[in-house]
């Protein structure tokens, strides 16, 4: 089974999957590999590996600080490739990046680098519409899925165009704030948005951003195929790395186990 097939099989399950975001290059390679092993053992179902960039405009201070720390260590693209190589041997792995590194390194080059490393896909969270066709063609030629982040503010009339070319999954932010938001979530509004996405695409829907506690993850899980946690784990990795697995395990244990195969709302 290919990595992309493994990702599809994972998100097709009736149980909500747990994705864990890890910024590549935060620690030396051997340490990072140990952390990935621990997160997998703590029941992470998939990994989202972040490629550090200077201007991570959709991210809050915790992830931005982690990216800046990785940038100071240098060789962030190589660090991301090495992280993907290890993560993909443990769980289906998708790279999260911004357009600037894709533009700088070249879409075709970057797609083949991550495909060769074992990534199932690459999600460019701020993909410019004028470059979407080139990126999707490059990723498809490399055998990568192209998950798409769809802003909650997207009107119904724009949704078909917003998801055009996407594959792997659609990412529906649980909050309209940057990552690291720790306030309340409007879960009914998220449920409505996921229904709107499913009306225009057969792709599974994954949610993150603002899912700051296991209790919130438990509330979001019934309406999506996967929950991705980032800031809670990154905060632990940056300050008390041995706690990151405990944080992951707490989120994994909070996700409900379905008692039937009924479709998600």
matplotlib code that plots the C-alpha trace (Angstrom):
import matplotlib.pyplot as plt

x = [0.0, 1.4, 1.6, -1.2, -3.3, -2.6, -3.7, -7.0, -7.6, -7.0, -9.4, -12.1, -12.4, -15.5, -13.3, -11.9, -8.2, -5.7, -3.1, -0.1, 1.8, 5.5, 7.7, 10.8, 14.2, 13.2, 15.7, 18.7, 17.8, 18.4, 16.3, 13.5, 13.3, 13.0, 10.2, 8.4, 8.7, 7.2, 4.3, 3.5, 3.5, 1.1, -1.4, -0.9, -2.5, -0.8, 1.9, 1.8, 5.4, 5.9, 8.5, 9.8, 9.4, 10.0, 6.5, 4.0, 1.1, -1.6, 0.3, 0.3, 3.3, 4.1, 4.5, 6.1, 8.7, 9.3, 9.8, 12.3, 14.2, 14.4, 15.5, 18.3, 19.5, 19.7, 19.1, 15.4, 14.5, 16.9, 15.6, 12.0, 13.0, 14.8, 11.8, 9.4, 11.6, 11.4, 7.7, 6.5, 8.0, 5.7, 2.5, 1.0, 2.7, 1.7, 3.9, 2.5, 4.1, 3.5, 3.9, 7.1, 9.3, 7.6, 8.2, 11.8, 12.8, 10.5, 7.2, 8.5, 11.8, 10.0, 7.3, 9.8, 11.9, 9.0, 7.6, 10.9, 11.1, 7.8, 5.2, 1.7, 1.0, 1.9, -0.6, 0.3, -1.9, -1.7, -1.5, -2.1, -4.9, -2.7, -0.1, -2.6, -2.5, 1.3, 1.5, -1.2, 0.4, 3.8, 2.4, 0.4, 3.4, 5.3, 2.5, 1.6, -1.9, -2.6, -4.8, -6.5, -7.1, -10.5, -11.2, -14.4, -15.4, -15.5, -19.0, -21.0, -20.5, -16.7, -16.5, -16.2, -13.3, -11.7, -11.5, -10.7, -7.5, -7.5, -6.8, -6.2, -8.4, -10.0, -8.9, -11.6, -10.2, -12.1, -11.4, -10.9, -8.0, -4.4, -3.1, -2.7, -6.2, -7.4, -10.9, -14.3, -15.2, -18.5, -18.8, -22.3, -20.8, -17.9, -20.4, -22.3, -19.1, -18.1, -21.5, -21.1, -17.7, -19.1, -21.8, -19.1, -16.4, -16.2, -12.9, -12.6, -12.6, -9.9, -10.0, -7.5, -6.7, -8.0, -8.6, -6.6, -7.9, -8.8, -12.4, -12.6, -11.2, -14.0, -16.6, -15.1, -14.4, -18.0, -18.3, -14.9, -12.7, -9.7, -8.5, -5.0, -3.4, -0.4, 0.2, -0.3, 2.3, 4.7, 4.6, 5.6, 8.3, 9.8, 9.7, 9.4, 9.9, 9.2, 5.7, 4.7, 3.8, 1.6, -0.2, -0.8, -2.1, -4.6, -6.0, -6.1, -7.9, -10.5, -11.6, -14.8, -14.9, -17.9, -20.4, -21.6, -20.5, -23.1, -21.8, -20.5, -22.6]
y = [0.0, 3.4, 6.2, 8.1, 4.9, 4.6, 8.1, 7.5, 4.3, 6.0, 8.9, 6.5, 4.9, 5.6, 6.6, 10.2, 10.1, 12.2, 14.2, 15.7, 18.7, 18.8, 21.6, 20.1, 21.2, 22.3, 19.8, 17.8, 15.0, 12.1, 13.9, 14.7, 11.1, 10.0, 12.5, 11.2, 7.7, 8.7, 10.6, 7.6, 5.4, 7.9, 7.1, 9.8, 8.4, 10.7, 13.4, 16.8, 18.0, 21.8, 23.3, 26.4, 29.7, 33.3, 34.7, 32.1, 34.5, 31.9, 30.7, 32.0, 32.9, 29.3, 27.8, 31.0, 30.8, 27.1, 28.0, 30.8, 28.4, 25.9, 28.7, 29.7, 26.1, 26.3, 23.8, 23.8, 22.1, 19.2, 19.0, 18.7, 16.0, 14.0, 14.4, 13.2, 10.2, 9.1, 10.1, 8.4, 5.1, 5.4, 6.9, 8.5, 11.9, 15.2, 18.2, 21.6, 24.6, 28.1, 29.1, 31.1, 28.0, 26.3, 29.2, 29.6, 25.9, 25.3, 23.4, 20.5, 20.1, 20.4, 17.9, 15.3, 15.8, 15.1, 12.3, 10.6, 11.0, 9.2, 12.0, 11.2, 14.8, 18.4, 21.1, 24.7, 26.7, 30.0, 28.7, 31.6, 30.9, 31.9, 29.2, 26.5, 24.6, 24.5, 23.2, 20.6, 19.4, 19.1, 17.3, 14.9, 14.1, 13.2, 11.1, 13.5, 14.4, 18.1, 18.7, 22.1, 24.6, 26.2, 29.4, 29.3, 32.6, 31.1, 31.7, 28.8, 30.2, 30.1, 26.6, 24.6, 26.8, 26.7, 22.9, 22.4, 20.4, 19.3, 15.7, 13.8, 15.9, 19.3, 21.2, 23.1, 25.4, 25.0, 28.7, 31.7, 32.9, 32.0, 28.7, 28.6, 30.2, 29.0, 30.4, 28.8, 27.1, 27.4, 23.7, 24.0, 26.5, 24.1, 21.3, 23.5, 24.3, 20.6, 19.8, 22.6, 21.2, 17.7, 19.0, 20.0, 17.4, 13.7, 14.3, 13.6, 16.7, 17.4, 20.1, 22.0, 25.5, 26.3, 22.7, 23.5, 20.9, 17.2, 18.2, 20.4, 17.6, 15.3, 17.9, 18.4, 14.7, 13.7, 16.2, 15.5, 12.7, 13.9, 16.3, 17.8, 19.3, 21.6, 24.3, 22.1, 19.6, 22.2, 24.1, 20.9, 20.1, 23.5, 23.7, 20.2, 17.7, 14.6, 15.9, 16.0, 12.3, 12.8, 15.7, 13.6, 10.6, 12.8, 14.0, 10.5, 9.2, 11.9, 11.1, 9.1, 5.5, 5.1, 2.4, 2.2, 3.0, 5.7, 8.6, 11.8, 14.9]
z = [0.0, -1.0, 1.6, -0.2, 0.0, 3.7, 4.3, 2.4, 4.3, 7.6, 6.9, 5.6, 9.0, 11.1, 14.0, 13.9, 13.3, 15.3, 13.4, 15.2, 13.8, 14.3, 13.1, 11.4, 12.7, 16.2, 17.6, 16.3, 14.0, 16.4, 19.1, 16.6, 15.5, 19.2, 19.6, 16.5, 17.8, 21.2, 19.5, 17.4, 20.5, 22.1, 19.4, 16.8, 13.7, 11.2, 11.1, 9.7, 9.3, 9.1, 6.8, 8.7, 7.0, 8.2, 7.5, 8.8, 8.8, 9.6, 12.7, 16.2, 18.4, 19.6, 16.1, 14.8, 17.6, 16.8, 13.1, 13.9, 16.2, 13.3, 10.9, 13.3, 13.2, 9.4, 6.5, 7.2, 3.9, 4.6, 8.2, 6.8, 4.4, 7.1, 9.4, 6.7, 6.0, 9.6, 10.2, 7.1, 8.4, 11.4, 10.2, 7.0, 6.8, 5.1, 4.8, 5.8, 4.1, 2.8, -0.8, -0.3, 0.3, -2.6, -4.9, -3.8, -4.2, -7.2, -7.1, -9.1, -7.1, -3.8, -4.8, -5.8, -2.7, -0.3, -2.5, -2.4, 1.3, 1.7, 2.2, 1.3, 0.4, 0.8, 1.9, 0.8, 3.2, 1.3, -2.2, -4.6, -7.1, -10.0, -9.1, -8.2, -11.5, -11.6, -8.1, -8.5, -11.7, -10.0, -7.0, -9.1, -11.3, -8.1, -6.7, -3.9, -2.6, -2.3, 0.8, 0.7, 3.5, 2.9, 4.9, 7.0, 5.4, 1.9, 0.4, -1.1, -4.6, -4.2, -2.6, -5.9, -7.1, -3.7, -3.6, -7.3, -7.6, -4.0, -3.1, 0.1, 2.4, 2.9, 5.9, 7.7, 10.4, 13.7, 14.4, 12.2, 14.5, 13.9, 15.3, 19.1, 19.7, 23.1, 23.3, 22.8, 19.5, 17.6, 16.9, 15.2, 12.8, 12.0, 11.5, 9.1, 7.2, 6.9, 5.5, 2.9, 2.0, 1.6, -0.7, -3.2, -2.6, -1.7, 0.1, 3.9, 6.1, 8.7, 11.3, 13.4, 14.6, 18.1, 19.2, 22.3, 24.8, 24.7, 25.6, 22.5, 20.4, 21.7, 20.6, 17.2, 16.4, 15.5, 12.7, 10.9, 9.7, 11.5, 14.2, 13.9, 17.1, 16.7, 19.3, 22.5, 21.2, 19.8, 23.1, 24.9, 22.3, 22.7, 26.5, 28.0, 25.2, 27.3, 27.9, 24.2, 24.2, 27.3, 25.6, 22.5, 24.5, 26.3, 23.0, 21.6, 24.6, 24.3, 20.8, 20.9, 19.6, 17.3, 18.2, 14.6, 11.1, 10.6, 8.5, 10.2, 10.4]

ax = plt.figure().add_subplot(projection="3d")
ax.plot(x, y, z, "-o")
ax.set_aspect("equal")
plt.show()
